[in-house]
Structure formats: C-alpha cells, structure tokens
Amino acid sequence: MRTVFLLWHSRPLEDAVDENDTDDKLIGVYSSATAAVAARQRKLQFEGFREYPDCFIVDEYEVDKDRWDEGFTSVKTAG
C-alpha cells in the first residue's frame, strides 16, 4: 500500500453563516507525514498562515483508492 499526505489549511470564514463555512487551501502533497509537518512549519512564516496556526490539517490518503464511496447532497444557503 502506498500513501501520501495532504497538507491543508482550513480556517473559518469571518462572515460565515454556518460553522462549516471555511476557506480551504491545499498546500501540497507529501511522501511522509514528517515532510507535511515540515511544510507546515515553512508556511507559518507567511501572512495569513501565521495568524491561523492551528488551522493546518494533515490527511493521509492511500494512492489509487476511490474516495466518496457514497454520493453527496447539496445544501443551499440563504443569500
């Protein structure tokens, strides 16, 4: 099994209507968790990232495996 590690930055939107309203950025895909954590450390020096240091997420993904095994539904927001 081969895995990769995705580093995300996901911060809450300031004018969010719902707690799930976030600004998500895929920072990169790495060959190890250690490399993803090192990338996080590098990003902390930049504006925006340093103001939200606890908003980083490292996700492990198996290569060549489908995600979203079930469908999804859309939710309309007021506006």
All heavy atoms as an XYZ file, in Angstrom:
643
protein
N       0.846     -1.170      0.000
C       0.000      0.000      0.000
C       0.894      1.236      0.000
O       1.839      1.333      0.762
C      -0.902     -0.030      1.239
C      -1.598      1.269      1.479
S      -2.805      1.321      2.818
C      -1.992      0.565      4.175
N       0.591      2.179     -0.850
C       1.329      3.441     -0.926
C       0.415      4.564     -0.472
O      -0.728      4.662     -0.904
C       1.770      3.676     -2.373
C       2.356      5.038     -2.606
C       3.846      4.987     -2.867
N       4.448      6.270     -2.622
C       4.549      7.237     -3.517
N       4.105      7.077     -4.726
N       5.132      8.383     -3.201
N       0.921      5.403      0.400
C       0.124      6.529      0.883
C       0.858      7.840      0.637
O       2.084      7.877      0.498
C      -0.186      6.400      2.386
O       1.042      6.342      3.101
C      -1.007      5.179      2.688
N       0.087      8.895      0.575
C       0.618     10.251      0.502
C      -0.069     11.060      1.596
O      -1.098     10.645      2.150
C       0.387     10.901     -0.880
C       1.195     10.189     -1.950
C      -1.084     10.942     -1.240
N       0.489     12.210      1.894
C      -0.019     13.055      2.966
C      -0.323     14.438      2.394
O       0.555     15.082      1.826
C       1.013     13.139      4.092
C       1.256     11.796      4.719
C       2.143     10.896      4.142
C       0.571     11.417      5.854
C       2.352      9.648      4.698
C       0.765     10.167      6.427
C       1.659      9.284      5.840
N      -1.575     14.838      2.519
C      -2.011     16.134      2.028
C      -1.999     17.121      3.187
O      -2.493     16.814      4.273
C      -3.425     16.052      1.460
C      -3.573     15.457      0.064
C      -3.165     14.011      0.022
C      -4.983     15.648     -0.439
N      -1.434     18.289      2.938
C      -1.429     19.354      3.935
C      -2.435     20.405      3.502
O      -2.333     20.961      2.406
C      -0.036     19.978      4.067
C       0.069     21.173      5.011
C      -0.276     20.773      6.447
C       1.457     21.799      4.940
N      -3.414     20.631      4.356
C      -4.462     21.615      4.119
C      -4.360     22.740      5.140
O      -3.917     22.524      6.260
C      -5.840     20.977      4.312
C      -6.200     19.933      3.326
C      -5.936     18.592      3.418
C      -6.902     20.118      2.114
N      -6.439     17.940      2.321
C      -7.043     18.857      1.499
C      -7.433     21.242      1.467
C      -7.693     18.683      0.290
C      -8.075     21.061      0.259
C      -8.204     19.799     -0.319
N      -4.828     23.910      4.736
C      -5.062     24.986      5.688
C      -6.542     25.321      5.556
O      -7.013     25.683      4.478
C      -4.198     26.210      5.382
C      -4.244     27.229      6.468
N      -5.093     28.304      6.430
C      -3.558     27.312      7.633
C      -4.913     29.021      7.524
N      -3.991     28.443      8.270
N      -7.292     25.162      6.619
C      -8.740     25.334      6.599
C      -9.143     26.231      7.760
O      -9.215     25.792      8.896
C      -9.421     23.961      6.717
O     -10.821     24.106      6.717
N      -9.406     27.491      7.446
C      -9.760     28.435      8.506
C     -11.219     28.844      8.368
O     -11.770     28.861      7.267
C      -8.870     29.673      8.470
C      -9.099     30.557      7.284
C      -8.316     31.862      7.398
N      -8.559     32.689      6.232
C      -9.587     33.533      6.103
N     -10.470     33.664      7.065
N      -9.740     34.245      5.009
N     -11.863     29.165      9.487
C     -13.260     29.621      9.426
C     -13.348     30.969      8.714
O     -12.464     31.814      8.868
C     -13.668     29.757     10.888
C     -12.485     29.407     11.705
C     -11.341     29.112     10.821
N     -14.387     31.137      7.940
C     -14.613     32.431      7.300
C     -15.108     33.426      8.333
O     -15.918     33.087      9.203
C     -15.637     32.301      6.173
C     -15.160     31.523      4.954
C     -16.313     31.333      3.979
C     -14.013     32.251      4.275
N     -14.646     34.669      8.240
C     -15.009     35.680      9.222
C     -16.492     36.020      9.171
O     -17.105     36.304     10.187
C     -14.151     36.921      9.027
C     -12.704     36.661      9.371
C     -11.811     37.849      9.093
O     -12.324     38.955      8.879
O     -10.580     37.659      9.099
N     -17.082     36.009      7.975
C     -18.507     36.341      7.830
C     -19.345     35.081      7.591
O     -20.362     35.123      6.926
C     -18.702     37.348      6.708
C     -18.170     36.850      5.371
O     -17.455     35.824      5.354
O     -18.460     37.487      4.346
N     -18.919     33.984      8.171
C     -19.565     32.692      7.942
C     -20.997     32.685      8.478
O     -21.271     33.190      9.562
C     -18.766     31.581      8.602
N     -21.874     32.100      7.677
C     -23.258     31.901      8.086
C     -23.354     30.613      8.891
O     -24.140     30.501      9.816
C     -24.165     31.811      6.834
C     -25.593     31.467      7.211
C     -24.096     33.099      6.038
N     -22.509     29.676      8.567
C     -22.527     28.343      9.169
C     -21.126     28.030      9.673
O     -20.136     28.459      9.080
C     -22.948     27.348      8.073
C     -23.045     25.930      8.562
O     -21.985     25.327      8.846
O     -24.162     25.397      8.639
N     -21.012     27.260     10.745
C     -19.697     26.911     11.294
C     -18.863     26.078     10.326
O     -17.657     25.970     10.481
C     -19.838     26.178     12.623
C     -20.472     24.814     12.501
C     -20.664     24.128     13.840
O     -20.924     24.827     14.830
O     -20.547     22.904     13.882
N     -19.515     25.506      9.320
C     -18.799     24.709      8.329
C     -18.290     25.540      7.155
O     -17.678     24.990      6.238
C     -19.691     23.572      7.812
C     -19.995     22.577      8.914
O     -19.136     22.245      9.711
N     -21.235     22.129      8.972
N     -18.570     26.841      7.151
C     -18.076     27.715      6.093
C     -16.602     28.010      6.348
O     -16.255     28.693      7.308
C     -18.859     29.032      6.049
C     -20.278     28.853      5.558
O     -20.567     27.813      4.930
O     -21.095     29.757      5.794
N     -15.740     27.456      5.499
C     -14.300     27.606      5.686
C     -13.618     28.014      4.392
O     -14.145     27.806      3.303
C     -13.677     26.283      6.187
O     -13.973     25.243      5.255
C     -14.194     25.907      7.563
N     -12.463     28.589      4.546
C     -11.578     28.915      3.430
C     -10.505     27.839      3.429
O      -9.659     27.805      4.331
C     -10.974     30.301      3.649
C      -9.991     30.683      2.558
O     -10.068     30.130      1.442
O      -9.128     31.546      2.829
N     -10.561     26.937      2.446
C      -9.662     25.782      2.400
C      -8.610     25.944      1.312
O      -8.937     26.316      0.181
C     -10.458     24.504      2.131
C     -11.535     24.263      3.169
O     -11.326     24.639      4.333
O     -12.586     23.702      2.813
N      -7.382     25.650      1.683
C      -6.266     25.705      0.728
C      -5.494     24.392      0.808
O      -5.080     23.994      1.893
C      -5.327     26.857      1.065
C      -5.952     28.212      0.910
C      -5.022     29.274      1.487
C      -5.671     30.628      1.469
N      -6.879     30.698      2.286
N      -5.307     23.755     -0.331
C      -4.428     22.592     -0.383
C      -3.013     23.115     -0.540
O      -2.670     23.720     -1.556
C      -4.793     21.662     -1.547
C      -3.875     20.463     -1.737
C      -3.847     19.560     -0.510
C      -4.290     19.673     -2.970
N      -2.189     22.911      0.483
C      -0.817     23.420      0.469
C       0.075     22.526     -0.377
O       0.893     23.008     -1.152
C      -0.254     23.501      1.908
C      -1.177     24.332      2.812
C       1.165     24.028      1.911
C      -1.404     25.740      2.358
N      -0.069     21.201     -0.238
C       0.766     20.304     -1.023
C       0.508     18.849     -0.684
O      -0.217     18.525      0.249
N       1.134     17.983     -1.467
C       1.040     16.531     -1.296
C       2.454     16.024     -1.029
O       3.371     16.324     -1.797
C       0.448     15.860     -2.548
C       0.341     14.358     -2.356
C      -0.911     16.467     -2.896
N       2.617     15.246      0.039
C       3.945     14.855      0.507
C       4.050     13.349      0.677
O       3.055     12.664      0.906
C       4.253     15.582      1.827
C       4.132     17.075      1.659
C       2.926     17.732      1.907
C       5.192     17.825      1.180
C       2.792     19.089      1.700
C       5.067     19.185      0.978
C       3.870     19.816      1.232
O       3.743     21.165      1.016
N       5.263     12.861      0.615
C       5.522     11.424      0.695
C       5.529     10.886      2.118
O       5.504      9.676      2.320
C       6.857     11.100      0.025
O       7.908     11.783      0.684
N       5.542     11.773      3.107
C       5.532     11.328      4.508
C       4.857     12.384      5.375
O       4.787     13.563      5.002
C       6.965     11.086      5.012
O       7.653     12.320      5.130
N       4.404     11.941      6.536
C       3.818     12.873      7.494
C       4.870     13.879      7.960
O       4.568     15.061      8.158
C       3.229     12.108      8.674
N       6.091     13.426      8.088
C       7.192     14.305      8.513
C       7.394     15.441      7.518
O       7.584     16.598      7.908
C       8.490     13.493      8.674
O       8.256     12.471      9.641
C       9.642     14.359      9.113
N       7.341     15.123      6.235
C       7.505     16.148      5.202
C       6.341     17.133      5.225
O       6.530     18.343      5.025
C       7.631     15.500      3.829
N       5.128     16.658      5.486
C       3.964     17.542      5.573
C       4.085     18.485      6.764
O       3.795     19.679      6.657
C       2.684     16.716      5.666
N       4.539     17.979      7.888
C       4.723     18.808      9.082
C       5.823     19.848      8.837
O       5.714     21.005      9.265
C       5.023     17.930     10.316
C       5.464     18.777     11.498
C       3.800     17.094     10.666
N       6.864     19.469      8.130
C       7.939     20.420      7.802
C       7.400     21.534      6.903
O       7.765     22.709      7.075
C       9.098     19.691      7.129
N       6.521     21.191      5.968
C       5.911     22.207      5.100
C       5.054     23.160      5.929
O       5.062     24.371      5.692
C       5.074     21.532      4.020
N       4.335     22.623      6.889
C       3.538     23.463      7.795
C       4.434     24.490      8.479
O       4.100     25.672      8.541
C       2.839     22.601      8.841
C       2.074     23.406      9.864
C       1.642     22.535     11.046
N       0.924     23.301     12.028
C       1.484     24.042     12.996
N       2.795     24.109     13.102
N       0.750     24.723     13.842
N       5.553     24.048      8.970
C       6.484     24.961      9.651
C       6.960     26.062      8.703
O       7.086     27.215      9.107
C       7.677     24.183     10.210
C       7.331     23.329     11.406
C       6.705     24.132     12.538
O       5.543     23.929     12.868
N       7.450     25.051     13.117
N       7.219     25.706      7.448
C       7.655     26.720      6.478
C       6.560     27.746      6.212
O       6.830     28.941      6.060
C       8.075     26.055      5.165
C       9.343     25.240      5.258
C       9.860     24.829      3.889
N       8.927     24.019      3.120
C       8.818     22.688      3.186
N       9.586     22.000      4.038
N       7.968     22.027      2.435
N       5.310     27.298      6.149
C       4.192     28.197      5.832
C       3.880     29.155      6.981
O       3.329     30.230      6.750
C       2.929     27.408      5.474
C       3.068     26.592      4.219
C       3.441     27.471      3.052
C       3.857     26.647      1.859
N       4.674     27.397      0.919
N       4.229     28.788      8.197
C       3.921     29.639      9.346
C       4.620     30.992      9.304
O       4.225     31.910     10.021
C       4.265     28.914     10.649
C       3.273     27.822     11.042
C       3.797     27.048     12.245
C       1.908     28.424     11.344
N       5.619     31.146      8.455
C       6.290     32.442      8.362
C       5.518     33.437      7.498
O       5.813     34.626      7.501
C       7.708     32.266      7.820
C       7.765     31.843      6.363
C       9.175     31.712      5.858
O       9.981     32.617      6.027
N       9.459     30.581      5.232
N       4.501     32.966      6.772
C       3.782     33.819      5.829
C       2.491     34.379      6.422
O       1.810     33.716      7.214
C       3.455     33.048      4.549
C       4.676     32.618      3.799
C       5.019     31.278      3.743
C       5.502     33.541      3.168
C       6.152     30.863      3.059
C       6.636     33.131      2.497
C       6.962     31.798      2.442
N       2.180     35.614      5.986
C       0.956     36.284      6.404
C      -0.255     35.393      6.119
O      -0.303     34.711      5.101
C       0.824     37.606      5.646
C      -0.358     38.425      6.056
C      -0.421     39.754      5.330
O       0.561     40.140      4.675
O      -1.472     40.395      5.431
N      -1.206     35.441      6.974
C      -2.404     34.616      6.829
C      -2.230     33.294      7.538
O      -2.983     32.982      8.458
N      -1.219     32.544      7.155
C      -0.965     31.263      7.812
C      -0.541     31.465      9.267
O      -0.997     30.749     10.152
C       0.099     30.456      7.072
C      -0.322     30.050      5.693
C       0.394     30.470      4.580
C      -1.427     29.246      5.480
C       0.021     30.093      3.305
C      -1.820     28.855      4.210
C      -1.091     29.290      3.121
N       0.308     32.455      9.514
C       0.786     32.653     10.892
C      -0.319     33.173     11.812
O      -0.271     32.955     13.016
C       2.013     33.550     10.920
C       1.769     34.996     10.622
C       3.038     35.848     10.833
N       2.954     37.041     10.035
C       3.707     37.295      8.969
N       4.627     36.434      8.586
N       3.549     38.401      8.292
N      -1.344     33.834     11.248
C      -2.449     34.310     12.069
C      -3.414     33.166     12.441
O      -4.216     33.300     13.367
C      -3.236     35.419     11.341
C      -2.546     36.756     11.326
C      -1.424     36.867     10.286
O      -1.422     36.074      9.311
O      -0.549     37.720     10.455
N      -3.338     32.077     11.711
C      -4.204     30.917     11.952
C      -3.357     29.648     12.023
O      -3.528     28.715     11.232
C      -5.249     30.787     10.838
C      -6.202     31.953     10.772
C      -5.936     33.050      9.964
C      -7.363     31.964     11.546
C      -6.804     34.128      9.909
C      -8.234     33.033     11.507
C      -7.955     34.119     10.679
O      -8.814     35.184     10.633
N      -2.449     29.562     12.989
C      -1.514     28.431     13.038
C      -2.164     27.094     13.389
O      -1.611     26.038     13.071
C      -0.525     28.841     14.131
C      -1.314     29.750     15.022
C      -2.228     30.504     14.088
N      -3.326     27.125     14.000
C      -3.987     25.878     14.396
C      -4.941     25.346     13.333
O      -5.684     24.400     13.594
C      -4.749     26.091     15.706
C      -3.830     26.437     16.858
O      -2.664     25.978     16.839
O      -4.257     27.173     17.762
N      -4.933     25.945     12.157
C      -5.877     25.561     11.108
C      -5.273     24.625     10.066
O      -5.861     24.401      9.010
C      -6.432     26.810     10.437
S      -7.478     27.789     11.556
N      -4.094     24.083     10.338
C      -3.474     23.128      9.420
C      -3.989     21.720      9.697
O      -4.198     21.346     10.853
C      -1.951     23.150      9.563
C      -1.312     24.370      8.976
C      -1.052     25.475      9.769
C      -0.955     24.407      7.638
C      -0.445     26.603      9.239
C      -0.357     25.528      7.097
C      -0.104     26.625      7.894
N      -4.174     20.955      8.638
C      -4.646     19.572      8.737
C      -3.770     18.717      7.834
O      -3.517     19.083      6.681
C      -6.099     19.449      8.264
C      -7.013     20.355      9.086
C      -6.570     17.991      8.310
C      -8.374     20.575      8.453
N      -3.297     17.591      8.347
C      -2.571     16.616      7.534
C      -3.482     15.404      7.377
O      -3.911     14.817      8.372
C      -1.231     16.194      8.182
C      -0.561     15.110      7.356
C      -0.319     17.404      8.334
N      -3.797     15.069      6.127
C      -4.643     13.909      5.815
C      -3.816     12.863      5.092
O      -3.112     13.185      4.134
C      -5.806     14.298      4.902
C      -6.941     14.980      5.626
O      -7.117     14.714      6.820
O      -7.653     15.771      4.976
N      -3.926     11.627      5.530
C      -3.247     10.512      4.871
C      -4.206      9.877      3.863
O      -5.360      9.594      4.196
C      -2.812      9.471      5.905
C      -2.058      8.309      5.301
C      -1.578      7.323      6.351
O      -1.895      7.505      7.539
O      -0.875      6.373      5.974
N      -3.737      9.681      2.643
C      -4.543      9.087      1.583
C      -3.806      7.925      0.947
O      -2.616      8.022      0.638
C      -4.860     10.117      0.485
C      -5.985     11.045      0.848
C      -5.749     12.206      1.553
C      -7.285     10.737      0.483
C      -6.778     13.055      1.894
C      -8.328     11.584      0.815
C      -8.065     12.736      1.518
O      -9.088     13.582      1.860
N      -4.537      6.858      0.729
C      -3.994      5.717      0.001
C      -4.084      6.014     -1.493
O      -5.124      6.451     -1.997
C      -4.790      4.454      0.341
C      -4.205      3.203     -0.240
C      -4.958      1.957      0.178
O      -5.686      2.004      1.187
O      -4.809      0.948     -0.517
N      -2.994      5.788     -2.218
C      -2.939      6.032     -3.653
C      -3.758      4.974     -4.391
O      -3.808      3.809     -3.981
C      -1.467      6.018     -4.131
C      -1.369      6.157     -5.637
C      -0.682      7.125     -3.445
N      -4.403      5.380     -5.465
C      -5.199      4.506     -6.334
C      -6.417      3.921     -5.638
O      -6.868      2.823     -5.964
C      -4.344      3.372     -6.923
C      -3.248      3.899     -7.834
O      -3.445      4.958     -8.450
O      -2.193      3.258     -7.910
N      -6.950      4.648     -4.679
C      -8.162      4.220     -3.987
C      -9.210      5.315     -4.140
O      -8.932      6.485     -3.913
C      -7.882      3.966     -2.504
C      -9.105      3.519     -1.743
C      -8.792      3.243     -0.291
C     -10.063      2.818      0.430
N      -9.820      2.579      1.845
N     -10.423      4.915     -4.520
C     -11.510      5.876     -4.671
C     -11.903      6.460     -3.326
O     -11.862      5.787     -2.301
C     -12.750      5.214     -5.279
C     -12.547      4.815     -6.724
O     -11.603      5.302     -7.357
O     -13.355      3.998     -7.211
N     -12.309      7.700     -3.357
C     -12.915      8.377     -2.212
C     -14.362      8.667     -2.577
O     -14.773      8.503     -3.709
C     -12.173      9.683     -1.891
C     -10.749      9.460     -1.443
C     -10.748      8.763     -0.105
N      -9.395      8.465      0.307
C      -9.050      8.323      1.559
N      -9.941      8.444      2.510
N      -7.812      8.031      1.866
N     -15.111      9.172     -1.631
C     -16.530      9.460     -1.844
C     -17.230      8.194     -2.337
O     -17.829      8.159     -3.406
C     -16.741     10.617     -2.829
C     -16.294     11.923     -2.272
C     -15.054     12.474     -2.424
C     -17.024     12.817     -1.452
N     -14.986     13.657     -1.748
C     -16.196     13.901     -1.140
C     -18.322     12.806     -0.942
C     -16.601     14.956     -0.348
C     -18.719     13.867     -0.156
C     -17.871     14.924      0.135
N     -17.130      7.138     -1.532
C     -17.736      5.860     -1.878
C     -19.253      5.933     -1.949
O     -19.899      5.058     -2.518
C     -17.315      4.785     -0.866
C     -15.824      4.492     -0.952
O     -15.238      4.699     -2.027
O     -15.244      4.075      0.064
N     -19.809      6.946     -1.341
C     -21.240      7.183     -1.409
C     -21.446      8.539     -2.077
O     -20.519      9.320     -2.222
C     -21.833      7.188     -0.004
C     -21.649      5.857      0.720
C     -22.142      5.896      2.158
O     -22.863      6.843      2.519
O     -21.803      4.995      2.902
N     -22.634      8.817     -2.477
C     -22.941     10.095     -3.131
C     -22.893     11.252     -2.152
O     -22.390     11.128     -1.042
N     -23.416     12.378     -2.571
C     -23.482     13.553     -1.715
C     -24.735     14.328     -2.045
O     -25.347     14.136     -3.094
C     -22.239     14.438     -1.872
C     -22.109     15.061     -3.236
C     -22.644     16.313     -3.499
C     -21.466     14.384     -4.260
C     -22.531     16.877     -4.752
C     -21.332     14.944     -5.511
C     -21.882     16.199     -5.771
N     -25.139     15.197     -1.153
C     -26.271     16.065     -1.390
C     -25.817     17.511     -1.298
O     -24.851     17.826     -0.600
C     -27.400     15.842     -0.349
O     -26.883     16.089      0.950
C     -27.924     14.419     -0.426
N     -26.466     18.363     -2.016
C     -26.141     19.790     -1.991
C     -27.031     20.485     -0.978
O     -28.203     20.146     -0.825
C     -26.376     20.423     -3.369
O     -25.491     19.851     -4.301
N     -26.451     21.434     -0.294
C     -27.199     22.220      0.684
C     -27.172     23.664      0.209
O     -26.095     24.231      0.001
C     -26.571     22.111      2.086
C     -27.314     22.996      3.076
C     -26.551     20.668      2.541
N     -28.323     24.245      0.015
C     -28.400     25.638     -0.424
C     -28.392     26.538      0.802
O     -29.065     26.255      1.794
C     -29.651     25.879     -1.257
C     -29.634     25.090     -2.533
C     -30.765     25.511     -3.429
C     -30.729     24.632     -4.653
N     -30.621     25.370     -5.847
N     -27.619     27.606      0.729
C     -27.579     28.570      1.830
C     -28.392     29.784      1.457
O     -28.569     30.104      0.274
C     -26.123     28.989      2.145
O     -25.546     29.548      0.973
C     -25.306     27.778      2.600
N     -28.891     30.463      2.455
C     -29.662     31.669      2.229
C     -28.760     32.745      1.650
O     -27.593     32.845      1.983
C     -30.275     32.151      3.547
N     -29.291     33.536      0.784
C     -28.451     34.600      0.273
C     -28.828     35.094     -0.987
O     -29.332     35.374     -1.836
